[in-house]
């Protein structure tokens, strides 16, 4: 029938819809594994530690390369105790323990934290443990900028250390700038100019790439495919009614 030439065949539209479905599923799966590890040496053999209690702070530096990233989390390995013996657990809801990302000045952290990260647990257990902290607000890591991950618990009665390792972190989207230790005026404020080179602390930085927002959402693709399929079925019913 000539009218059929002006509208795609039903099987073609069905194939298009199924293709859009698969594309949308792929977009969902890609989004679920979107995060990138910019730097990590987590899991490396430890060889020492740096105290991060009282006025003692420790930091790890990294510089963003290539493009901007949205910070998702920081991971680090701590030891609560001394001489291999665990100390009592630390309740981070009442202790002044803080994780922050700081600006760089002359190869060391400077000023107050640009963003504060919060532990995903309320307790630092006695002994060795690896912990994750997430930013309290969205934070964009800018290309060409150096940042310092700084840890401190401003309670001098604690025995908290950040584990070190001889293994430099592997990087992707960032370069590694080394570890330092120095003084803290509070758990979220460094004592400027007091930091000196130290061992490499065990840490990891994860982030998502900053996107332009130009790609269609998976839900939009499903709706488009469903609309095309529904339209094709209406067209088929109209053709049958005319014949």
Secondary structure, DSSP 8 states (H G I E B T S, - for coil): -GGGGGS--HHHHHHHHHHHHHHHHHHHHHHHT--EEEEE-TTS-EEEEEE-BTTEEEEEEEEE-SS-EEEEEEEEEEEEEETTEE---EETTTS-EEEEEEEESSSSEEEEEEEEEEESSSEE-SEEEEEEEEESS--EE-TT-EEEEEEEE--TT--EEEEEES---EESSEEEEEEEEEEEEETTEE-TT--EEE-EE-EEEEEEE---S-S--HHHHHHHHHHHHHHHHHHHHHHHHH-
